Amino acid sequence: MRYGYSAVLVAILLCSNPAFAQQAEKKAESGEVCGWELMGEDERTAHRQKMRSLSSREARMKYRQEHHSEMEKRAKEQGKTLRCDDGSG
């Protein structure tokens, strides 16, 4: 079981690393977050905080899908097309 604890420690260190947060920020700014161009600055900040607060992969995936649906709806209302089509939220 010693290796199991090591894996958990590595995961914690990677997730708490400021470089990890910077990497997520770059992903968002590059347009990899679905609907980023349709969101205001406050909404982007709230989205980042929400993603960081979710503790499981499943919870993040569910939130991404919900976000994707909301961005699809918003884009349709504005007569725009989303640059993402994979539910990446």
N, C-alpha and C positions, 0 to 999 in steps of 0.2 A: 504493500500500500504506500510505500515511501514515494514511489513515482507519481502516484495520484496527487499527493500533497505538493510535490514539485510543480506539477502541471497547473494546479490552482494558483500557486504563488506566481508563476510566470504570467498567467492570465491577468492576475491582479496588477502586477507591475506594468504590463503592457497597457492596460486600460487606464491606469492612473498616470501614465506618461503624458506630459504636455504635448509631445510630438504626435501622439495619437489624436488629440483634440485638434491640432493644427491640420493633420491629414484629413479629418472629417470636414473641417472648414474649407480646405482646398477642394474637396469633392463637391461640396455644396456650391461654392463659387464657380466651379467649372460647369455647372448646369447638370450635374449628375443627380441632384435632388429634384425629383419631379415637381414641376410647378414653381421652382425657385423664382423665376422671372415674374410670376404673378403675385408674389408675396411682398408685403411691406416689411420694413426693417424690424418692427416690433414682432411681427408674425414669424419672421425668420429666427429671431432670438428665441421666441417661445418654442418653435419647432426644435431648435438645437437643444434647449433645456429639457424638453420632453424626451427626446431621443436619449439623452444622457441619463435621465432618471429611470428609464426602463431597465430592469435588471435581467431580463431573460431575452434570448434570441426570439422566442415565440412572441413575446409582447411587442418587441420592436417590429417584427414582421407584420403583426396585426395592425399596429399603428401606421406603418408605411402604407399598407393597403387602404386604410381609412383615409389617409392623407392623399393618396393617389386619386381616390374617388372624389374627394372634395376638390382637388385641383382640376380634374376632368370636368366637373360641373362648372367650376369658375371659368375655365377656358371656353367652354361652350357658350356660357352667358356672355362672354366678351368677344365671341366670334374668333377665337384663336385656337391654335392647335398646340397641344403639349409636345415638347421635344422628347419626352419619354413615353414609352408604350409598354413597359414591362412591369408596372406596378411598383417601381423602385422607391417611390415616395420619398 
